[in-house]
Amino acid sequence: MNKVLLLPLFVLFIFTHFSTVAQTSYEIQCTMTLEEISQVQPFNVDHYKQENVRDIVNSLFTELNTIYNKLNNDQGEPIAEHIQAVHSAIESAEEVGMNYSMFDADLEFIETIE
């Protein structure tokens, strides 16, 4: 191929690559509802620890949404306090014996941005 054809193709590739990278949207990877999460816990749905599970899940969803929204909107605001809140929620989950594996992908992503 001659250079006259290769140069425009290369430029098109570069613009396409950067436009798709710039449009990356972050969102919560956990697709389960609060009820579904409650059902997969190692204790009964009527167990007193379910109230803790609901609080922890609500906290995780709130903090993860905040983190992803700030990343999507390219806000320069620090997200460290929200990441810390996620870590605190995970510590609480471990204390009550909660199964939080449905958030594994989100937690792995959080580790990459710390």
N, C-alpha and C positions, 0 to 999 in steps of 0.2 A: 504494500500500500504506500501511496506517496504521502509526503508530509502535509500536503494541503488538506487531505481528508482526515488524517490522524489528529491534527491539532484541534479542529472543531469537535471531534468525538471525545477527545480528552477533556476539553473545557466543559462539554455537556455532562460528562461523567462526574466531574468535580462539582459542578453546580447541583446536580441531582443528589449526590452524596451529602453535601452540606445542607440541602433543603430537607432531606429526610431526617438527618441527625438533629437539626434545629427543631423539628416538629415532634420529637420524642416526648411522649406524655407519660408521666408516672401516675400510677394508681395502685390502690391496695390490691394485693394478690389474693388475699383470703376472700373467697366468694361465699363462704358460709354465713348464714344468718345467726343471730343470737340464739334462737331456739335450736338450730342444728348443732351449734357448738355445745349447748347445754346437754344435748342428748348423747354426745360422744365422750362425756366425762366419765372417769372411773367410778363415780358415785351416782346414785339414783337422782333422777330429775327433781325429786321432792326433798333431797338432802339439804341440810342447812347451808352447806358450802356453795350451793348454787347461787345464793345471793352474792357471794364473793366473786363467783365466776362472772355474773352479769356486770358487776362493777368493773372488773378487770377488762372484760371484753369491750365495754363502753369506753373505758380509758384508752385501750389500744386503738380502737377505731378512731377516736377523736384525735389522738396524737399522730397517728399515721396519716390521717387525712390532712392535718395541718402541715406535716412535713412534706407530703407529696404536693399539696397546693403551693407551698412556698417554692418548691423546686420547679414546678410547672410555670409559675409566674415569674421566675427568675428574680425573686425578691432577695435583696441583700441582707435581710434580717437573719440573725443567727437562729439556727435550729437546734443548737446544742441542748437547750433546756427541754425541748420536745423529745430529743433522743434520750436524754436522761429519764424523762417520764416514761418512755417505753421500757427502758431497762428496769425501772422501779416496778412497773406493772408485771414484768416477767418475774422479778423476784417475788412479788406477791403471789403470782400464779404457782411458782414452785413451792411456796410455803403452804398453800392449801392443797397441793397435789393435783393441780389442774393440768389437763392435756391442752397444750397450746401449740401443738404441731401444725395446725392449720395456718399459723402465722410464720412458718419457717422461711418462706420465700421473702416475706417482708423484712424479717429480722436479718437475713443474709444481705439484703439490699442495704439496710441501715448500716451494717458493718462496712460496706464499701464506701460509704460517704462520711464516715467518722474521721 
